[in-house]
Amino acid sequence: MTISPSKVWFDAHSMWVELNDARILGVPLAWFPRLLDATPAQRDAVELSPFGLHWDALDEDISIEGLLAGHGDVTRAGTTAA
């Protein structure tokens, strides 16, 4: 079974991702500077795919595999989670 996102939402400091296996991941928005700086409308424009999340207007792609591994934005030096 492929673990895929079924729902995404945000609060002031976190992104929440519900997976198709009923787990819910909470990750700090600080891990993803493009999302941190985005407007609520831009964040809500997420596209779900079997493997991750995509925001066309923000040029942001986040894999479920990366979230499960605890990775933040690996495209910018110094912003990855340990």
Backbone as numpy.savetxt, mean C-alpha at the origin, in Angstrom:
# Nx Ny Nz CAx CAy CAz Cx Cy Cz
-3.16 -20.88 -3.47 -4.00 -19.69 -3.47 -3.13 -18.45 -3.47
-3.42 -17.52 -4.34 -2.72 -16.25 -4.37 -3.33 -15.32 -3.33
-2.46 -14.73 -2.52 -2.94 -13.75 -1.54 -3.07 -12.43 -2.27
-4.27 -11.87 -2.27 -4.52 -10.63 -2.99 -5.32 -9.66 -2.12
-5.27 -8.38 -2.47 -6.01 -7.38 -1.70 -7.50 -7.41 -2.06
-8.34 -7.20 -1.06 -9.78 -7.09 -1.33 -10.33 -5.72 -0.97
-9.60 -4.97 -0.15 -10.06 -3.64 0.27 -8.87 -2.85 0.78
-8.89 -1.53 0.56 -7.85 -0.64 1.05 -8.51 0.59 1.64
-8.03 1.04 2.79 -8.51 2.30 3.38 -7.39 2.93 4.18
-7.60 4.19 4.55 -6.57 4.98 5.21 -7.13 5.67 6.44
-6.25 5.89 7.42 -6.56 6.82 8.50 -5.46 7.89 8.44
-5.34 8.70 9.44 -4.40 9.82 9.40 -2.95 9.40 9.24
-2.60 8.21 9.72 -1.20 7.81 9.74 -0.90 6.47 9.08
-1.94 5.73 8.68 -1.72 4.36 8.20 -2.53 4.03 6.97
-2.04 3.04 6.24 -2.79 2.41 5.16 -3.18 1.03 5.68
-4.42 0.65 5.46 -4.96 -0.63 5.88 -5.33 -1.43 4.64
-4.89 -2.67 4.58 -5.16 -3.52 3.43 -5.78 -4.82 3.94
-7.01 -5.08 3.51 -7.65 -6.35 3.82 -7.32 -7.32 2.70
-6.87 -8.51 3.08 -6.49 -9.53 2.12 -7.62 -10.53 1.93
-7.57 -11.26 0.83 -8.63 -12.22 0.53 -8.63 -13.42 1.48
-7.63 -13.54 2.35 -7.62 -14.60 3.36 -8.05 -14.08 4.73
-8.65 -12.89 4.77 -9.23 -12.24 5.96 -8.22 -11.54 6.85
-6.93 -11.58 6.52 -5.96 -10.79 7.30 -6.10 -9.33 6.94
-5.75 -8.47 7.90 -5.72 -7.02 7.67 -4.34 -6.53 8.05
-3.69 -5.88 7.08 -2.36 -5.32 7.30 -2.49 -3.83 7.53
-1.80 -3.32 8.52 -1.70 -1.88 8.75 -0.26 -1.47 8.60
0.01 -0.51 7.73 1.38 -0.04 7.51 1.41 1.47 7.60
2.49 2.03 8.13 2.59 3.49 8.24 2.66 4.16 6.87
1.92 5.24 6.72 2.01 6.01 5.47 3.42 6.55 5.26
4.16 6.74 6.34 5.54 7.23 6.21 6.41 6.29 5.38
6.03 5.02 5.27 6.77 4.08 4.42 6.61 4.40 2.95
5.57 5.14 2.59 5.25 5.41 1.19 5.05 6.92 1.00
6.13 7.66 0.76 6.05 9.12 0.68 5.02 9.65 -0.31
4.84 8.98 -1.44 3.85 9.46 -2.42 2.44 9.41 -1.83
2.14 8.34 -1.09 0.83 8.25 -0.45 0.71 9.21 0.72
1.77 9.38 1.46 1.76 10.31 2.59 1.44 11.73 2.12
2.00 12.12 0.99 1.79 13.47 0.46 0.54 13.62 -0.40
-0.15 12.52 -0.66 -1.33 12.54 -1.55 -2.56 13.07 -0.82
-3.51 13.54 -1.60 -4.80 13.95 -1.05 -5.65 12.70 -0.79
-6.67 12.82 0.04 -7.56 11.67 0.24 -8.16 11.15 -1.07
-8.53 12.04 -1.97 -9.08 11.60 -3.25 -8.06 10.82 -4.06
-6.80 11.26 -4.05 -5.75 10.54 -4.77 -5.53 9.15 -4.15
-5.53 9.06 -2.84 -5.36 7.77 -2.17 -6.51 6.83 -2.50
-7.72 7.36 -2.57 -8.90 6.54 -2.84 -8.95 6.02 -4.28
-8.12 6.55 -5.16 -8.10 6.13 -6.56 -7.24 4.89 -6.77
-7.18 4.03 -5.80 -6.37 2.81 -5.86 -7.03 1.78 -6.77
-6.20 1.06 -7.51 -6.66 -0.07 -8.32 -6.09 -1.33 -7.68
-6.97 -2.30 -7.43 -6.55 -3.57 -6.85 -6.27 -4.57 -7.96
-5.20 -5.31 -7.81 -4.89 -6.39 -8.74 -4.64 -7.66 -7.93
-4.53 -8.79 -8.58 -4.28 -10.02 -7.83 -2.98 -9.99 -7.00
-2.05 -9.13 -7.38 -0.75 -9.12 -6.72 -0.45 -7.85 -5.93
-1.29 -6.82 -6.03 -0.96 -5.60 -5.31 -1.90 -4.44 -5.55
-1.34 -3.27 -5.30 -2.08 -2.01 -5.34 -1.40 -1.06 -6.32
-2.21 -0.28 -7.03 -1.66 0.64 -8.03 -2.42 1.96 -7.98
-1.66 3.06 -8.01 -2.22 4.41 -8.11 -1.62 5.03 -9.36
-2.39 5.09 -10.42 -1.89 5.61 -11.70 -1.41 7.05 -11.58
-2.23 7.92 -11.01 -1.90 9.34 -10.94 -0.68 9.61 -10.04
-0.41 8.72 -9.09 0.71 8.91 -8.18 1.96 8.14 -8.61
1.83 7.33 -9.67 2.93 6.48 -10.13 3.44 5.61 -8.98
2.51 4.97 -8.27 2.84 4.15 -7.10 2.29 2.74 -7.29
3.14 1.76 -7.07 2.76 0.35 -7.11 3.30 -0.30 -5.84
2.44 -1.05 -5.16 2.82 -1.73 -3.93 2.39 -3.19 -4.05
3.34 -4.09 -3.89 3.01 -5.50 -3.98 2.58 -6.03 -2.62
1.68 -6.98 -2.64 1.27 -7.64 -1.40 2.45 -8.42 -0.83
3.23 -9.04 -1.68 4.43 -9.75 -1.23 5.35 -8.82 -0.44
5.55 -7.61 -0.95 6.40 -6.64 -0.26 5.82 -6.20 1.08
4.51 -5.97 1.11 3.88 -5.60 2.37 4.02 -6.71 3.40
3.80 -7.95 2.99 3.92 -9.07 3.91 5.35 -9.24 4.41
6.32 -8.84 3.60 7.73 -8.92 3.99 8.16 -7.71 4.82
7.27 -6.72 4.97 7.60 -5.53 5.77 8.37 -4.47 5.02
8.27 -4.47 3.70 8.99 -3.50 2.89 8.16 -2.24 2.66
8.83 -1.11 2.74 8.22 0.16 2.38 8.58 0.49 0.94
8.62 1.77 0.62 8.93 2.24 -0.73 10.39 1.96 -1.04
10.64 0.95 -1.87 12.01 0.58 -2.20 12.55 1.35 -3.40
11.80 2.29 -3.93 12.27 3.07 -5.07 13.04 4.31 -4.63
12.97 4.64 -3.34 13.68 5.81 -2.82 14.63 5.36 -1.72
15.86 5.74 -1.85 16.87 5.34 -0.85 16.50 5.85 0.53
16.67 4.99 1.51 16.46 5.41 2.89 15.03 5.35 3.38
14.08 4.87 2.56 12.70 4.84 3.00 12.16 3.43 3.18
13.04 2.44 3.11 12.57 1.08 3.28 12.49 0.72 4.75
11.57 -0.14 5.06 11.43 -0.60 6.44 12.46 -1.70 6.70
12.94 -1.77 7.89 13.93 -2.82 8.23 13.23 -4.10 8.59
